[in-house]
């Protein structure tokens, strides 16, 4: 179970937005990093045919993972990260 964050604790990164208890991003690398770090993917939004929006449940520390990813400071297991990229691509192209 993840801890819910208040509105003033949401990520300040322009590449990830949050609303109604979810963090959303269009970035495949951020999404794979969040999954590798243990955050749960809620949905893939295919409304825009040119890009996919990944939505995650907000949890404690999610903003730190996103910020560390963009600051090139995130330390995660490389093999798990690669496997999660492949899994996300399979989910994108399976429908």
C-alpha positions as CSV (number, residue, x, y, z in Angstrom):
1,X,0.0,0.0,0.0
2,X,1.3,3.4,-0.9
3,X,1.0,6.7,1.0
4,X,-1.1,9.4,-0.6
5,X,0.6,12.7,-1.1
6,X,-1.0,16.1,-0.6
7,X,-1.3,18.6,-3.5
8,X,1.7,20.6,-2.2
9,X,3.9,17.5,-2.4
10,X,3.4,16.9,-6.1
11,X,6.4,16.7,-8.5
12,X,7.6,20.1,-9.9
13,X,8.9,18.4,-13.0
14,X,7.3,19.7,-16.3
15,X,7.5,16.2,-17.8
16,X,5.3,14.7,-15.2
17,X,2.0,16.1,-14.1
18,X,-0.4,14.9,-11.4
19,X,-4.1,15.1,-10.8
20,X,-6.7,13.2,-8.7
21,X,-4.1,11.0,-7.0
22,X,-2.2,10.0,-10.1
23,X,1.1,11.0,-11.7
24,X,1.0,11.1,-15.5
25,X,3.9,11.2,-18.0
26,X,4.5,10.6,-21.6
27,X,8.1,9.6,-21.1
28,X,8.9,5.9,-21.5
29,X,12.1,6.1,-19.5
30,X,10.5,7.8,-16.5
31,X,7.7,5.2,-16.7
32,X,10.1,2.3,-16.7
33,X,12.1,3.9,-13.9
34,X,9.0,4.3,-11.7
35,X,8.0,0.6,-12.3
36,X,11.5,-0.5,-11.5
37,X,11.4,1.6,-8.3
38,X,8.2,-0.2,-7.3
39,X,5.5,2.2,-8.2
40,X,2.3,0.8,-9.7
41,X,1.2,1.7,-13.2
42,X,-2.5,2.6,-13.2
43,X,-3.2,3.0,-16.9
44,X,-2.0,3.7,-20.5
45,X,-4.1,6.5,-22.1
46,X,-4.2,6.1,-25.9
47,X,-6.4,9.2,-26.5
48,X,-3.7,10.9,-28.5
49,X,-2.8,8.5,-31.4
50,X,0.8,9.9,-31.6
51,X,1.8,9.3,-28.0
52,X,0.9,7.3,-24.9
53,X,0.2,8.8,-21.5
54,X,1.3,6.6,-18.6
55,X,-0.5,7.1,-15.3
56,X,0.8,6.0,-11.9
57,X,-0.8,5.9,-8.4
58,X,0.8,8.6,-6.3
59,X,3.0,7.2,-3.6
60,X,5.5,8.4,-1.1
61,X,8.8,9.2,-2.8
62,X,7.5,9.2,-6.4
63,X,8.5,12.8,-7.0
64,X,12.1,12.0,-5.8
65,X,12.3,9.1,-8.4
66,X,11.1,11.4,-11.2
67,X,13.5,14.2,-10.2
68,X,16.4,11.9,-9.7
69,X,15.8,10.4,-13.1
70,X,16.0,13.8,-14.8
71,X,19.0,14.8,-12.7
72,X,20.8,11.6,-13.7
73,X,21.1,10.5,-10.1
74,X,18.6,7.6,-10.0
75,X,20.2,4.3,-9.1
76,X,18.1,1.3,-10.2
77,X,18.8,-2.2,-11.4
78,X,19.8,-2.0,-15.1
79,X,18.3,-5.4,-16.1
80,X,15.0,-4.7,-14.4
81,X,14.9,-1.3,-16.0
82,X,15.5,-2.8,-19.5
83,X,12.9,-5.5,-18.8
84,X,10.4,-2.9,-17.8
85,X,11.0,-0.9,-21.0
86,X,10.3,-4.1,-23.0
87,X,7.2,-4.7,-21.0
88,X,5.9,-1.2,-21.6
89,X,6.6,-1.4,-25.3
90,X,4.7,-4.7,-25.5
91,X,1.7,-3.1,-23.7
92,X,1.9,-0.1,-26.1
93,X,2.0,-2.1,-29.3
94,X,-0.2,-5.1,-28.3
95,X,-3.5,-3.2,-29.0
